[in-house]
């Protein structure tokens, strides 16, 4: 529980806003759900109804965004996804209506090829784009002993407890 008066008031205001916004959010979910079910019915010939449901959902999303109930980017994202789903469904419905039903090819399965006596050819060697072997002069340098490190090295100071 908040201790200061301003924090207590902010808590009360937040509760009131939550109570006021909750039914609007629920209604938004209902509108979007109805639009999605309408989009699912597009192949059955309900494209105009689905478009009307999507337009209604978009209008409600815009109103909620203008009132500050949801963020404007959230409203734009949800409208965009609905419009995209509607466009894909109508395009698929139009393509299905234009294509004759009898011309649909039957799915076929390929049989696994019987093992043959021939060996598979060995895979080709990978193309060398860069030489991975080191030049001969660098290997000669490795034969020399490494230079000695300085005797003093810096170390971290121990932590001081405070």
C-alpha positions in Angstrom: 0.0 0.0 0.0 1.3 3.5 -0.8 2.5 5.6 2.0 2.3 9.1 0.6 -0.9 11.0 -0.1 0.0 11.6 -3.8 0.8 7.9 -4.3 -2.5 6.9 -2.7 -4.4 9.2 -5.0 -2.5 8.0 -8.0 -3.4 4.4 -7.0 -7.1 5.3 -6.7 -7.0 7.1 -10.1 -5.4 4.1 -11.7 -8.0 1.8 -10.3 -10.8 4.0 -11.7 -9.1 4.1 -15.1 -8.7 0.4 -15.1 -12.4 -0.1 -14.2 -13.4 2.4 -16.9 -11.1 1.0 -19.6 -11.7 -2.8 -19.0 -15.1 -3.1 -20.7 -13.8 -1.1 -23.7 -10.8 -3.5 -24.1 -13.2 -6.5 -23.8 -15.4 -5.0 -26.5 -12.3 -4.5 -28.7 -11.4 -8.1 -28.3 -15.0 -9.1 -29.3 -14.9 -6.9 -32.4 -11.5 -8.3 -33.5 -12.7 -11.9 -32.9 -15.9 -11.3 -34.9 -13.8 -9.9 -37.7 -11.5 -12.9 -37.7 -14.4 -15.3 -37.8 -15.8 -13.3 -40.7 -12.4 -13.6 -42.5 -12.5 -17.3 -41.9 -15.9 -17.4 -43.7 -14.6 -15.6 -46.8 -14.0 -18.8 -48.9 -17.7 -19.5 -48.4 -18.6 -16.3 -50.2 -19.0 -13.8 -47.3 -16.3 -11.4 -48.4 -18.5 -8.3 -48.1 -19.6 -9.2 -44.6 -16.0 -9.8 -43.6 -14.9 -6.5 -45.0 -17.7 -4.7 -43.1 -16.6 -6.5 -39.8 -13.0 -5.6 -40.4 -14.0 -1.9 -41.0 -16.1 -1.9 -37.8 -13.2 -3.4 -35.8 -10.8 -0.8 -37.3 -13.2 2.0 -36.3 -13.4 0.7 -32.7 -9.6 0.3 -32.5 -9.1 3.9 -33.7 -11.6 5.2 -31.1 -9.9 3.3 -28.3 -6.5 4.7 -29.4 -7.9 8.2 -29.6 -9.2 7.9 -26.0 -5.9 6.6 -24.8 -7.2 3.2 -23.8 -4.7 1.4 -26.1 -1.6 2.8 -27.7 -1.9 4.2 -31.2 0.8 1.8 -32.5 -1.1 -1.2 -31.1 -4.2 -0.1 -32.9 -2.3 0.4 -36.1 -0.7 -3.0 -35.7 -3.9 -4.8 -35.0 -5.7 -3.1 -37.9 -2.8 -3.9 -40.3 -3.0 -7.6 -39.3 -6.7 -7.8 -39.8 -6.5 -6.1 -43.2 -3.7 -8.4 -44.3 -5.6 -11.5 -43.2 -8.7 -10.2 -45.1 -6.6 -9.6 -48.3 -5.0 -13.0 -48.1 -8.4 -14.7 -47.6 -10.1 -12.9 -50.5 -7.2 -13.5 -52.8 -7.3 -17.3 -52.0 -11.1 -17.3 -52.4 -10.8 -15.6 -55.8 -8.0 -18.0 -56.9 -10.1 -21.0 -55.8 -13.1 -19.8 -57.7 -11.2 -19.2 -60.9 -9.4 -22.5 -60.9 -11.5 -25.5 -62.1 -12.0 -28.1 -59.5 -11.3 -31.0 -61.8 -7.9 -29.7 -62.8 -6.5 -30.1 -59.3 -3.5 -32.5 -59.5 -3.6 -35.6 -57.3 -0.9 -35.9 -54.8 1.6 -38.6 -55.7 4.3 -40.3 -53.7 7.6 -41.1 -55.0 8.9 -44.5 -54.4 12.3 -44.8 -52.7 14.9 -45.8 -55.3 16.2 -49.3 -55.0 19.8 -49.5 -53.9 22.1 -49.9 -56.8 25.5 -51.5 -57.1 27.0 -48.3 -58.3 28.8 -46.1 -55.7 27.8 -42.6 -55.3 30.5 -40.2 -56.6 32.6 -38.7 -54.0 31.7 -35.1 -53.2 33.8 -32.5 -54.9 36.5 -30.9 -52.9 35.4 -27.5 -51.6 36.7 -24.5 -53.5 39.5 -22.8 -51.8 38.8 -19.1 -51.6 41.5 -18.4 -49.2 44.6 -20.3 -48.5 44.4 -21.9 -45.1 48.0 -23.0 -45.0 50.5 -20.6 -43.6 53.4 -19.5 -45.8 56.8 -21.2 -45.2 58.5 -18.1 -43.8 56.1 -17.9 -40.8 56.9 -21.5 -39.8 60.6 -20.6 -39.6 59.8 -17.8 -37.2 58.1 -20.2 -34.8 61.3 -22.1 -34.4 62.8 -19.1 -32.6 62.3 -19.0 -28.8 59.7 -16.4 -27.7 60.9 -13.2 -26.3 60.9 -13.1 -22.5 58.1 -11.2 -20.8 59.0 -8.3 -18.4 59.5 -9.4 -14.8 56.9 -7.0 -13.4 53.3 -7.4 -14.3 50.5 -5.2 -13.1 47.8 -6.8 -11.0 44.5 -5.6 -9.7 44.3 -3.9 -6.4 42.4 -5.9 -3.8 38.8 -4.7 -3.2 38.3 -2.5 -0.2 35.3 -3.4 1.9 33.2 -0.4 2.8 
